[in-house]
Amino acid sequence: MALRNIFLYGHLAEKYGKEHAFDVSSVSEILSAFECSYKGFTKEIKLDEYYSVYCGDDLNDDTVVNAEEYLMTSSGGDFHLVPIASGAKGQSDKGTGGILLGVAFIAASFAFGWNPYLLMTGVGFLATGASTLLTPVAEKTKSPEEVDNGASFLFSNAQNTERQGGVVPLVYGTHLVGCTIVSSYMEATIYVKE
């Protein structure tokens, strides 16, 4: 076999160098070769989540290597390990969008001859966007099946299945739904028989 060029992109290229040559014919052999050369390489790369592998001279959808093809051998061409472009996970996109929408409404209120309704709508979007950026995202609550409510409520209340910041459903009208215990109360009273 002949040596094949493997090109790294993104932070892997900065750390390990852009161009490498190994005697490999599949993606699994590439990962083994890099792990032998650079300890900890496979911990930094997550294929299909952070990086895509392309085989050939062009970086287009026709040359991308799918997860099912990682063990299959490839006859020729260079390999390219390219980071997948994606947005940040979390609330930043929602908060920034709210702020931009708020600024647009405020600007529109002045552009259309001092419209107080547009101004207040813009201030509302601006405040909502800022508060979204400042508040942490609440952890996902467990389903009622996963929560251990205990076997008996003789000396204690039912366990709270909702955490602070969790979603509490609000239902109007008559519905047949399960409940989420938000708060419970028990009072002990001693009755004396006379």
C-alpha positions in Angstrom: 0.0 0.0 0.0 1.0 3.6 -0.5 0.9 6.4 2.0 -2.2 8.5 2.0 -2.6 12.1 3.0 -4.9 12.9 5.9 -5.8 16.5 6.4 -7.0 17.8 9.7 -9.1 21.0 10.1 -10.2 23.2 13.0 -8.6 22.8 16.5 -7.1 19.4 15.6 -5.1 21.1 12.8 -3.8 23.7 15.3 -2.8 21.1 17.8 -1.5 18.2 15.6 -0.7 19.9 12.3 -2.8 20.1 9.1 -1.2 17.4 6.9 -0.2 13.9 7.8 0.7 10.7 5.8 -0.1 7.2 7.0 -0.4 3.8 5.4 -4.2 3.5 6.0 -7.2 2.4 4.0 -10.2 3.0 6.3 -11.4 5.5 8.9 -10.9 3.1 11.8 -7.2 2.7 10.7 -6.8 6.5 10.6 -8.0 6.7 14.2 -5.7 3.9 15.3 -2.7 5.5 13.5 -3.4 8.9 15.1 -3.9 7.4 18.5 -0.6 5.6 18.2 1.2 8.8 17.1 -0.6 11.2 19.5 -2.0 9.8 22.8 -5.4 11.1 23.6 -6.3 11.9 19.9 -9.5 9.7 19.9 -10.8 11.4 23.1 -10.7 14.8 21.3 -12.5 13.8 18.1 -16.1 12.6 18.1 -17.0 11.5 14.6 -20.6 12.2 13.4 -21.0 14.6 16.3 -18.2 17.1 15.9 -16.3 15.9 12.8 -17.1 14.6 9.4 -14.8 12.4 7.3 -14.4 13.0 3.6 -12.6 10.7 1.2 -11.3 12.2 -2.1 -10.1 15.5 -3.3 -13.4 17.4 -3.0 -15.2 18.3 0.2 -18.8 17.7 -0.9 -21.7 15.6 0.2 -20.8 12.8 -2.3 -17.4 12.2 -0.7 -18.5 12.1 3.0 -17.9 8.8 4.8 -20.9 7.5 6.8 -20.6 5.8 10.1 -21.5 2.4 8.5 -18.5 2.8 6.2 -15.8 3.4 8.9 -14.6 -0.2 8.7 -14.7 -0.4 4.9 -11.6 0.1 2.9 -11.2 3.0 0.5 -9.2 2.5 -2.7 -7.7 6.0 -3.2 -7.8 9.7 -2.5 -7.0 11.8 0.5 -8.9 11.8 3.8 -10.2 15.0 5.3 -11.4 15.3 9.0 -13.5 18.4 9.0 -15.4 20.0 11.9 -19.1 20.1 11.7 -20.4 23.7 11.8 -23.1 24.1 14.4 -24.5 26.7 16.7 -24.1 26.9 20.4 -26.3 24.7 22.5 -28.4 26.5 25.1 -30.3 29.7 25.5 -27.9 32.1 23.8 -29.6 32.0 20.4 -33.0 32.6 21.9 -31.7 35.5 24.1 -29.8 37.1 21.3 -32.8 36.8 19.0 -35.1 38.5 21.6 -32.6 41.3 22.0 -32.3 41.9 18.3 -36.1 41.8 17.9 -36.5 44.2 20.7 -34.0 46.7 19.2 -35.9 46.4 15.8 -39.2 47.1 17.5 -37.8 50.1 19.3 -36.2 51.5 16.1 -39.5 50.9 14.3 -41.4 52.9 17.0 -39.3 55.9 16.3 -39.3 55.4 12.6 -43.1 55.4 12.4 -43.6 58.6 14.3 -43.3 57.7 18.0 -45.6 54.6 18.4 -45.8 53.8 22.1 -47.1 50.3 21.4 -44.1 49.3 19.3 -41.8 50.9 21.9 -43.3 48.8 24.7 -43.2 45.7 22.6 -39.6 46.3 21.9 -38.8 46.9 25.5 -40.5 43.7 26.4 -38.6 41.7 23.8 -35.3 43.3 25.0 -36.0 42.5 28.6 -37.0 38.9 27.8 -33.9 38.4 25.7 -31.6 39.8 28.4 -33.2 37.7 31.1 -33.0 34.6 28.9 -29.2 35.1 28.6 -28.8 35.7 32.3 -30.8 32.8 33.7 -29.5 29.2 33.7 -31.4 26.5 31.9 -33.3 24.3 34.4 -32.4 20.7 34.5 -34.9 18.3 32.9 -37.1 16.8 35.6 -37.5 13.1 36.0 -40.7 11.5 34.9 -43.1 10.4 37.6 -42.1 6.8 37.0 -38.4 7.5 37.7 -39.1 9.4 41.0 -39.2 7.2 44.1 -42.3 8.4 46.0 -41.8 6.0 48.8 -44.1 3.2 49.9 -46.1 5.0 52.6 -47.3 8.5 53.4 -48.3 7.7 57.0 -45.7 10.0 58.5 -44.7 12.2 55.6 -46.2 13.9 52.6 -46.0 12.8 49.0 -42.6 13.5 47.4 -42.3 16.5 45.2 -41.7 15.4 41.6 -40.9 18.9 40.2 -37.7 20.9 40.7 -37.4 24.6 40.9 -37.5 26.2 37.5 -39.3 23.2 36.0 -42.4 23.4 33.8 -45.8 23.2 35.5 -48.6 22.5 33.1 -51.6 24.9 33.2 -54.8 23.3 31.9 -58.1 25.2 31.4 -61.4 23.3 31.5 -62.1 19.7 32.4 -59.4 17.3 31.5 -58.3 13.9 32.7 -54.5 14.3 33.2 -51.9 13.2 35.7 -50.7 15.6 38.3 -47.4 17.2 39.2 -47.0 17.8 43.0 -45.8 21.3 43.4 -46.4 21.7 47.1 -48.1 19.6 49.8 -49.0 20.3 53.5 -49.7 18.1 56.5 -50.7 19.2 59.9 -50.7 16.9 63.0 -53.5 17.5 65.4 -54.0 15.8 68.7 -57.6 15.0 69.7 -58.3 14.4 73.3 -61.4 12.5 74.2 -63.2 13.9 77.2 
